[in-house]
Structures are given as C-alpha cells and as structure tokens.
Amino acid sequence: PLAGTAVAVAHDERTMIPDCIFCHPDRALLAESAMSLAFLDSFPVSKGHALIIPNRHVVSIWEMTAEEYADT
C-alpha cells in the first residue's frame, strides 16, 4: 500500500483482537512485509517516529522468531 492510504491489512497469522491498537491501527500504513507492519506513532517523540511491529501477536521481543526479528 502507498503511504497515506487507509489501513486495511489482512493478518493471516494473527488472531484479530477487538481492542488491540495494533490489530486496528487508526493511522496510515507506511510499509508492510510478510511478517511486519510499519506506521507512524500516535504519540511521536520526534518528527517521523514510526512503529514497526510483527504481524503475529507477541508479549515481548523475546517471543519473536529469528525470521520475525530480522524482518522488523
């Protein structure tokens, strides 16, 4: 998707959780890969501050696979 487009992402490996801010981001998607998403932070600490998250729900970075970590 192009930057500035509405977020409509199919999360094949993710169970969509109704109140998860990452399942239902309210901002434009900057980039998408097979294992991760990137979008601007709602509360940026500097101009251009972005979040890159894995498609799969994880509690911490330590639960990510090596492939997921390399993709982010």
N, C-alpha and C positions, 0 to 999 in steps of 0.2 A: 504493500500500500504506500501511497505517497504521503509525505508529511502534511498534516493539516486535514487529513480525511478522518471521518468518524471511525471509531474503533468498533470493528465487528470481526472478532477473531475467533476462529474455531480452535478450541483447545482439545485436541484428540485425546491426549494422555491425562487431562486434568478433569477432575470432578468439579463442576461448577458449584461454587458455594454462594448462596444468595447474598450474604452480607460481606463477602470478600472484596476489598477495594482493588485487588489485583485481578480478580475474575471479571470485574465490571469497572474498568477504569473510566473516568469521566473526562478524559483528555485524548488528544490525537496520538496515534501510534507513530513513532519515529522510524522504527525498524522492527523486523520480525524475521526469525530464522526457524529452523525445525525445532529448536529446543528453548528459545528465549524470545522475550519481547523487550522493547525499549520505548520509553515515553518520558515526557518532561515531568519533573516532580511538581506536585501541587504546592509545595512549600519550599521553593528553591533557596539554597544558601548562597548561590551566585547565579548570574545570568547563564542560561544554558544547562543548568543542573538537570541531569537525566537519571532515570532508574532503569536498570537492566535486570530483569527477573527471569528465572526459569519458568517454562510452561507448567511444569509439574509442581504441585504444592509440596514445599519442604518447610520444616520448622526452623532450620538453621542452614548456614552454608555447608556445614559438615555432613548434611544428608544428601547433598548433590553428588551425582556420579561424576567421574572424571570428565566424561563427554559433556555433561551439562556445564560444569565449571569452565571448561575450555571454550564452550560456545558463548558464554556470557562475557 
